[in-house]
């Protein structure tokens, strides 16, 4: 699965704040994600994150939209 900045992902386990949706901030070998419930940021290894992802909720279409203009 390819992750890009701005993508919204849903993880298998719920965060203590009650949300399970996260936004990808900085994809790379270590991925920085932000909880959409409490805005806490977590740095996680890509391989560990890919095992914990349930679904990809939405993709950031900003790059694709700028090509059409």
PETAWO-V198054 format. One record per residue. RES is the residue in three letters. PHI is phi in whole degrees, -180 to 180 (999 if undefined). OMEGA is omega in radians with two decimals (none if undefined). NEAR is the number of other C-alpha atoms within 12 Angstrom. Layout:
RES | PHI | OMEGA | NEAR
RES | PHI | OMEGA | NEAR
This chain:
UNK | 999 | 3.13 | 16
UNK | -97 | 3.12 | 19
UNK | -105 | 3.10 | 30
UNK | -127 | 3.10 | 24
UNK | -60 | 3.14 | 24
UNK | 100 | 3.11 | 25
UNK | -65 | 3.06 | 30
UNK | -106 | -3.13 | 27
UNK | -121 | 3.07 | 34
UNK | -114 | -3.13 | 29
UNK | -93 | -3.10 | 28
UNK | -69 | -3.11 | 18
UNK | -99 | -3.14 | 19
UNK | -84 | 3.08 | 18
UNK | -70 | 3.14 | 21
UNK | -55 | 3.11 | 11
UNK | -76 | 3.11 | 14
UNK | 108 | -3.13 | 15
UNK | -98 | 3.03 | 21
UNK | -127 | 3.10 | 28
UNK | -108 | -3.07 | 31
UNK | -132 | 3.07 | 39
UNK | -109 | 3.09 | 36
UNK | -77 | -3.13 | 37
UNK | -96 | -3.08 | 27
UNK | -139 | 3.10 | 22
UNK | -78 | 3.13 | 26
UNK | 174 | 3.07 | 19
UNK | -67 | 2.95 | 16
UNK | -105 | -3.04 | 19
UNK | -101 | 3.07 | 28
UNK | -95 | 3.13 | 26
UNK | -124 | -3.14 | 34
UNK | -124 | 3.10 | 30
UNK | -69 | 3.14 | 27
UNK | -81 | 3.10 | 26
UNK | -86 | -3.04 | 18
UNK | -115 | 3.10 | 17
UNK | 70 | 3.09 | 19
UNK | -72 | -3.14 | 19
UNK | -107 | -3.12 | 19
UNK | -133 | 3.06 | 23
UNK | -102 | -3.04 | 22
UNK | -136 | 3.07 | 22
UNK | -63 | -3.10 | 18
UNK | -58 | -3.09 | 23
UNK | -63 | 3.11 | 17
UNK | -69 | 3.14 | 14
UNK | -64 | -3.12 | 30
UNK | -62 | 3.08 | 23
UNK | -73 | -3.07 | 16
UNK | -91 | -3.11 | 21
UNK | -76 | 3.03 | 27
UNK | -90 | 3.14 | 19
UNK | -146 | 2.99 | 22
UNK | -97 | -3.03 | 25
UNK | -74 | 3.13 | 19
UNK | -151 | 3.09 | 19
UNK | -104 | 3.07 | 21
UNK | -79 | -3.11 | 21
UNK | -98 | -3.09 | 15
UNK | -61 | -3.12 | 15
UNK | -66 | -3.13 | 14
UNK | -70 | 3.14 | 10
UNK | -66 | -3.10 | 10
UNK | -70 | 3.11 | 9
UNK | -72 | -3.08 | 8
UNK | -76 | -3.06 | 8
UNK | -73 | none | 7
